[in-house]
Amino acid sequence: MRNERYYGDGIFTVAKAAGLALTISVLGAVIFAAILRICNLRGELVYPINQAIKGIALIVGTLVAVHGEKGWLKGGIAGLLFTSLSYLAFSALGGDFSLSWLIFAELILAFVIGGIGGMLAVNVKKS
């Protein structure tokens, strides 16, 4: 295991995990939007599928980027940062920045998912 000597290394790890998760999430949303244009899916399926895309993106981002110690904390903070950035990005695309209780639920869920991804990342040996 590599020794983290600098405080900034943890910040870079969190930013890299959140950035990777955001990139995967945007790509997933674009692919899902293309599928929606082709297929005739019910409207009530859009939100759960978007949430699944975000969760998968966050897990992948933390598994790839988090290393060292305190993986749960780095992953959790990456989840909070990812959710904040994705809220800003998708709100800017949609033109609606209104807040609701759902964003707070998403932040809590993102912390938990990111923490799990971070724990897996530091405890599973990468080959």
C-alpha positions in Angstrom: 0.0 0.0 0.0 1.3 3.4 -0.8 1.9 5.9 1.9 0.1 9.2 1.5 2.6 11.9 2.6 0.8 14.9 1.4 -2.6 16.3 2.5 -3.3 17.3 -1.1 -3.0 13.7 -2.3 -6.3 12.8 -0.6 -8.0 15.9 -2.1 -6.7 14.9 -5.6 -8.0 11.4 -5.1 -11.5 12.6 -4.1 -11.5 15.1 -7.1 -10.4 12.4 -9.5 -13.0 9.9 -8.3 -15.8 12.6 -8.5 -14.6 13.7 -11.9 -14.5 10.2 -13.3 -18.0 9.5 -11.9 -19.3 12.7 -13.4 -17.9 11.8 -16.8 -19.4 8.3 -16.7 -22.7 9.7 -15.5 -22.9 12.2 -18.3 -22.0 9.5 -20.9 -24.6 7.2 -19.4 -27.2 9.9 -19.5 -26.5 10.6 -23.1 -26.7 7.0 -24.0 -29.9 6.6 -22.0 -31.4 9.7 -23.8 -30.6 8.1 -27.2 -32.3 4.9 -26.1 -35.3 6.9 -24.9 -35.6 8.5 -28.4 -35.5 5.1 -30.0 -37.7 3.1 -27.6 -41.0 4.0 -26.1 -40.3 3.8 -22.3 -42.8 4.9 -19.6 -42.0 8.3 -18.0 -41.9 6.9 -14.5 -38.9 4.7 -15.4 -36.6 7.7 -16.2 -35.8 8.8 -12.6 -34.9 5.4 -11.3 -32.8 4.6 -14.3 -31.0 7.9 -14.0 -30.4 7.2 -10.3 -29.0 3.7 -11.2 -26.7 5.4 -13.7 -25.4 7.8 -11.1 -24.9 5.0 -8.6 -22.9 2.8 -11.0 -20.9 5.8 -12.1 -20.0 6.6 -8.5 -19.0 3.0 -7.7 -16.8 2.8 -10.8 -15.3 6.2 -10.1 -14.4 5.3 -6.5 -13.1 1.8 -7.4 -10.8 3.3 -10.0 -9.5 6.4 -8.2 -9.6 5.7 -4.5 -6.4 4.2 -2.9 -4.5 4.4 0.3 -6.1 4.7 3.7 -9.6 5.8 4.8 -11.3 4.7 1.6 -14.7 5.0 3.1 -14.1 8.7 3.9 -12.5 9.5 0.5 -15.3 7.6 -1.3 -18.0 9.3 0.8 -16.6 12.8 0.2 -16.2 11.9 -3.5 -19.9 11.0 -3.5 -20.9 14.3 -2.0 -18.7 16.2 -4.5 -20.0 14.1 -7.4 -23.7 14.7 -6.4 -23.1 18.4 -6.0 -21.3 18.7 -9.4 -23.9 16.5 -11.1 -26.7 18.6 -9.7 -25.1 21.7 -11.0 -24.4 20.2 -14.4 -27.8 18.6 -15.0 -29.6 21.7 -13.6 -27.6 23.9 -16.0 -28.6 21.6 -18.9 -32.3 21.6 -17.7 -32.4 25.3 -16.8 -33.9 24.5 -13.4 -31.9 25.1 -10.2 -34.8 24.6 -7.7 -33.9 22.6 -4.5 -36.1 19.9 -3.0 -35.7 17.4 -0.3 -34.6 14.8 -2.9 -31.2 16.5 -3.3 -30.5 15.9 0.4 -31.6 12.3 0.1 -29.3 12.0 -3.0 -26.4 13.5 -1.0 -26.9 11.0 1.8 -27.2 8.1 -0.6 -24.1 9.3 -2.5 -22.1 9.4 0.7 -23.1 5.8 1.5 -22.5 4.5 -2.0 -19.2 6.4 -2.3 -18.1 5.1 1.1 -18.9 1.5 0.1 -17.0 2.0 -3.2 -14.1 3.5 -1.3 -13.9 0.6 1.2 -14.0 -1.9 -1.7 -11.3 0.0 -3.6 -8.8 0.0 -0.7 -9.5 -3.6 0.4 -9.6 -5.3 -2.9 -6.1 -6.0 -4.3 -5.8 -4.4 -7.8 -3.9 -6.5 -10.2 
